[in-house]
Amino acid sequence: MKNVFDVLKERGYIKQTTHEDEIRELLGKESVTFYIGFDPTADSLHVGHFIQIMVMAHMQRAGHKPIFLIGGGTTMIGDPSGKTDMRKMLTREQIEKNGDAFKKQVSNMLEFSEDKAIMVNNADWLMNLEYIPFLREVGRHFSVNRMLTAECYKARMEKGLSFLEFNYMIMQSYDFLQLHEKYGCKLQMGGDDQWSNIISGADLIRRVKGEPAYGMTFTLLTNSEGKKMGKTVSGALWLDGEKTSPYDFYQYWRNIDDADVEKCLALLTFLPMDEVRRLGALEGSEINKAKEILAFEVTKLIHGEMEAKKAQDAAKSLFGEGANDENIPYTEIPRSEFSEGMEILTLLDKINIVSSRSEGRRLIRQNGLSVEGEKVKDFTLLIKEEDFKDGKLLIKKGKKVYHQVRLV
């Protein structure tokens, strides 16, 4: 079997490693226990986490053992990495509820059993630490001068870095030490914004245990212009079907730029690289076939084949003649709200397909909005109950975004 390190490198996952040659050799000769941590700051994983889950799946398929770490303790502190402001403080109850949602979502991608993969929560060892003993045993290994040079802290120094957040690196490093002692974990992986925390954890193990430990980070999911992917009008592209419908999820990938197709196929699907390169090389209208395959494969991984098929069928219906498929996203609004008419800009805002009323005006000005197939020309257009057909109204934004309004 091909060394999984080479697989990850070929597909474009790997950004940085602590010891590239040693890691590659280790992954080629034994089953390695590794971990990735996920702080449950929301009630769903989003597409930014998906890269890391894909890496875990590739590693597991190659015979290595993932530890999916829920950051029940570290979320109480808040990771300053990549953040301009301090994170919102969550209660233990909120954190536990979010962690349960993470477990459910990732179970579709990874096989959990004692010898295949495990899920642990760092609240189990962080929440009951004794402060003075912890400082003496662990804190003494950290240099404040060195910590302040880390990117995750440097970016925050001007706006202010709380002492609470300053502890985050030590907490994450201690996680790695605990997992090393309890489960023989030798490798920590994560997004490239975690590089400082990861190398700090590997260094702590070497200092305390005198044993080797390694780190690897992955490229962040960005488009050809270097901007983060996974942002929509309504916010993040969530993996929870209640927060981002399977249809909207499918359509996001169906509508990406041509230049991003090959990269996304490599990172977000398990298609063989020969097929990835073939699809990525398609040009003109042919590239749309590659986008359909990408959208279907990613949606299938997250929501299952049945939901992926529904989303695919809905998209084909909308771009064909019917435009009335039951699987397209919709918003239910009380019939009474249309008794005297609702302004189109208010409706657009209510169904969340524009980020602001000004975007709605711009959309209408550019002839980018249709209601039941008719272009909207007037900002003050009133949508009335009689405009609905069988209690439904189809709104089209641009060429590819459809949303149905249903009366209740």
N, C-alpha and C positions, 0 to 999 in steps of 0.2 A: 504494500500500500504506500502511496506517495506520502512523504512527510507533511504533516498538516501545516508546518511552518511555511513550506513552499506553496501550499495551497492558499494560505492566507496572504502571502506576499504576491502571488500571481493575481489574485482577485482584487488587490489594492487595499486591503484592510490595514496593514501594518504601517504605523507612523514612526514610532520610536521604540527602541528596546534597550535594556540595561546592558545585556551581554548577548549580542546576536548569535555568535557562533555557539556559545554554550547552550543557549535556549534551543536552537535548532537541533543540536546533538541530543539534548535531554528529551525533546519531544519525539525524536526518532528511535530512542532505545527503550523507553519505559512509559507506562501509563502515568501521567502527571496529574496531580490534583491542583486545580487552579481556582481562583475566585474573581468575581466581579461584584461590586457593591452597587445597590440601587436605593437611594434615599426616597421613601414614599412621601414626597411633598405634595402630591396630587392623588386623586382617586383612580388614576389610570396611567399606564406607561404611554409614551408618545413615540413618534417615529424616530426621534433622536436616540432612544434606547434600543431601537430595533437592530442597529448595526452590532451592538454588543451581544444581543440575544443570538443573532446569526453566527457570530464568532463562537459563542458557547455551543451552538448546535454543530458547527463544523468540528470543533474540538471533541465533542462527545462522539460524533460519528467516527472519529479517528481513534477512539478508545481511551480518551482522557476523561477525567472526572470533574465536572463543574460543581462549584459551590455558589449557589445564588444567594447572596447576602442581602437581606432586608435591613436597611439602616434605621431600625427603630430607635437606636440610641443617638446616632450621629444626626438624625433629623431634628432632634431636640436642640442641637447646637446650630446647625446650618452651615453648609459649605459655601465659603466666599468665592470659590473658583468661578470665574466668568461672570460674576455678579457685580453690578455697580452699587447696589444697596443691600442692606441686611435682609435676609429672608424673613418672611412672615412666620411668626411663632405659632406652632401647632400644638394642640393638646395631645396627650398620650392616646386618648380615645380616637382622635382623628388619624393619628399616625398608624395605629393598629388597624383601623378600618381600611386605610389606603394600602397598607401592606398586604392585607387579605386579597384586595383587588389585584395587586401585582401577581400574587401566587396563582390566581385563577388564570390570568392572561398568559403567563409564561408556560403554563403546563401544556399548552397546545404545541409548543416548540421543543420542549425538552422532556426527556424521560426520567422521572424521579423515582429512585429506589436507593437503598443503602449503598449498592455498588455502582450505580449509574450516575446519579446526581443527587445532591442534597440541598435543602434550603434552610438557612439559619438566620437568626435575628441578632444583631449585635447589642440589642437592649439586654440580652441575657447576661452579658459580662460588663457592659458599660454602665448600666443604671445603678449598680450597687458598689461601684468603686469607692474606696476610701481615699480621700484627697491627698493627705500627707504621704501615706505609703506609696500612692501612685506617682507622686512627684519625685519621690526618692528613688523608686525602682525604674521608672520609665522616663520621666521628665528630664532627668540628669543627662540623658543621651542626646538631647536636642540643643543645638546652638541657636539662640535667638537671632544672632547676626546672620546666620545662614538661612534661617526661616524667612527673614525679611527680604532676602534676595529672590524668593520664590515668586513666580509670576502671579499665583493666586492671591498673594498678599500685596505685591508691588502695585498692582492695578487699583487697590483699594486705599492705599496710604493717603492719597490726597483728600478723598471724601470722608475718610475715617473708617477704621477697622476696630470693631469691638473686641474686648478681651475674650468674650464668649466664642466668637468666630476664630480667634487666634488659636484656640485649642483644637480646632478641627483636624489639622494635620496630625497632631499627636494621637487623637482618637482613631483616625483611619489607619495610622501606622500600627497602633496597638491591635486593631482588628487583624491585620496581617500576622502579627506575632501570635495572637490567640489561635487563628486558623492553622498556623504552622504547627503549633504545639498540640492542638486537639486532633487535627486531621492530616497532618503531614503536607499541608499546602505549600507549594514551592514557587508559585507564580501568581502575581496579581496583574489583572488586565483592566483596561478601561479606556474611556475617551481621552483624547490628547490633552484636554483641559485638566486631567488628573495626574499629569506627569510628575509634578512636584510631590504630591502626596504618595504616589506609588514608589518613587525612588527612596523617599523617606522611610517607608515601611520596610523595604528590602534592606536598607541600611540598618534599621533597628534590629532586625533578625540577625544580621551578621554580627552586630555589636553584642547583643544579649546571648545568643546561642552559639555564635562562632560557626554558623552553618550558612551555605549559599541560599540565596533567595533572589528572585528575578522579577522584572517588570516589563510590560509591553503595553503600548497605547495604540489606539486605532485612529485613523483619519475621521474627522467629523464629516457628516453628510452635507456636502455643499454642492452648489451648481457650478457650471462652467465659469461663472463670474466670481466665484469664491463666496457667495452668500449662502447662509444656512438654508437647507431645504426643510420642508415640513411645516411651513407657516401658511395658514389660510386666512380668509377674511375674519372668520370667527375664532381665530387663535391657532393653537397647536393642532397638528394632525394626530389625533389620539388613536390608540389601539382598541379602545372600548367602543363597541358598535353603537352604544347609546349616546356617546359624546361626538363621535364622527361616524356617520352611517357607512355601511359597507359600500354603498353606491358612491358617496362623496369620496371615500378612501380610494376606490377604484378610479374615479374620474381624476383625482389628483395625479396619479401616475400615468394615466392615459394622456394627460395634457402637458407633461413636462417638455422642456425644450429638446430638440433633436440632439444637441450636443451632449446631453446628460444621459441618454438612453443606455449606452454601453456600460458606463460606470454604475448606474443603478441596477442593471441586470447582473453585473458581477457581484455587487455588494448585497443585494436584497433578494436574490433568488439562488437556487441550487442548480441552475442550468449549467451544463458543462461549458468550460471556457471557449471551446471551439464554436459552440452555438452562440455564446454571448458575443464573440467577435464577429460572427457572420451576421447576426441581427444588428449589431451596432454599426456595421458597414453599409447597411441599406440606405438609399438616398431617395429624395423626393417624397412622393406619396407612399412609397414602399416602407418608409420608416414607421408609418402608422401601424403596420403589422407588428413591428417590434414593440411599439408602445402598448398595443393590446395584449401581447404576451406578457410584458412586464406587469401591467396592471392586474391581469388575471392571476399570475403567479404570486405576487405580493399579497393580494387580497385573499387568496387561497390559504397562504401560510398563516395569516392573522385571523381570518373569519371562517375558514373552512371552504371546501370546494362548492358546497351548495350555495352559500352566500356569494361567492365569487361568480358563479354561473348566473345567479339572479342579477347581479350588478352588470355583468356583461350583456345579458339579454336586455336589460333596461336601457343601456347605452345604445345598443343596436336599434331598439325600437324608437328611441328619441331621434336618432340620426337618420332613421328611415321615414316612414310615412305616419306611423301610428301616434307617436309622442304621447301615449297615455298609459304607459306601463305602471303597474301598481308598485313596483319596487323603487321608483324614483323618490328622492327625498321630499318630504312634505311637512307643512305646518298646519295644525288645526286651529282655527280661529272661530269664536262664537259668531253665529249668524247675525246676532243683534248689532255687532260692531260695524256692519255694512248697511244698516237700515237707512242711514242718511249719507252713506258714502264714506270711504276712507281714502285720503290722499295717497297717491302712488308712492311718494317718498316715505311716508309713515309706514306703509305696507312693506316696502323694501327693508326698512330698518327692523321691522317686527319679525320678518322671516330670516333676517341675518345673512343676506347675500351681498350686502354692502357694509363697509366699515363705518360709514357716516352719511349724513344727508348730502354733504357736498360731493361725495363720490357718486351718490345717486343722481344728482344734477348733472355731473360730468358725463355719466353713462348715458343719460337721455340726450344730452347735447350732442354726443358723438354717435347717435343712432344705435346704441348698443343694448337697448332694452325692448323686449317685445312682450305683449300680453295676449295670449291666445293667438299667436301668429301675427299680430298687428304691432308695428313699430310705435313706441310711445314718443310723442313729440312735445307734450305739455307737462311741465313740472307739477301743475296743479290738478292733473287728471284725477277724477274721483272714481274709485272702484266701488261699484254697487252690487247688491245681491243679484240683480238680474244679469250681471256680467258672467256669473258662474254657470257652467254647464254641468248638470247633475251634481251640483254642490262642489264642483272642482274648477280651479282656475290655474292655467299653466303659465308660468313666467320664465322667460329665457333671458339670460344675461350673456352678452357676447355671443360667441358661436357655440359654446360647449357647456355652459352651466344652466341647468334646468332646475326649477323648484315648483312644487305644486302647493296651492293653498286649498285647504278643504274646510268646508263649513261644518260646524257642529252645533 
